[in-house]
Amino acid sequence: MYTPLPDVPVGVEESDEIDAIRIFPNPTKDEVTIQTDKFKSPVTIQLYDSHGSIVHELKTRQSKITLGLKEFGSGMYLLCVSDQKRTVRKKVIVN
């Protein structure tokens, strides 16, 4: 006799979170442009260094901003963009 299984997730659903923000150019030498079209305004943008310290933070209502990175030096950084419902994280490489 066949008994149907309850609705249980059996895989990983693809998310559009990765595409929620665009960062370009990446890698960069001095600045990146951040597009947050899929976020609700306002958004908080935080940039973390490799030690986990916040090196830059801002709140904005703009869906496209340019962030200068010259002052932070070469390395890998973590960019976090948050609104009231979600946070998306992406790596930024400064040469």
RARAKA-V168794 format. One record per backbone hydrogen bond with DSSP energy under -0.5 kcal/mol. CO is the residue of the C=O (numbers start at 0). NH is the residue of the N-H. If there is no record, write none. Layout:
[[CO,NH] [CO,NH]]
//
This chain:
[[5,7] [10,12] [15,18] [16,19] [17,20] [19,37] [21,34] [23,32] [27,94] [29,68] [29,69] [31,66] [32,23] [33,64] [34,21] [35,38] [42,59] [43,45] [43,81] [44,57] [45,47] [45,79] [46,54] [46,55] [47,77] [48,51] [52,48] [52,54] [55,46] [57,44] [59,41] [59,42] [62,35] [64,33] [65,67] [66,31] [68,71] [68,72] [69,72] [74,93] [76,78] [76,91] [77,47] [77,79] [78,89] [79,45] [80,87] [81,43] [85,82] [87,80] [89,78] [91,76] [91,93] [92,26] [92,27] [92,94] [93,74]]
//
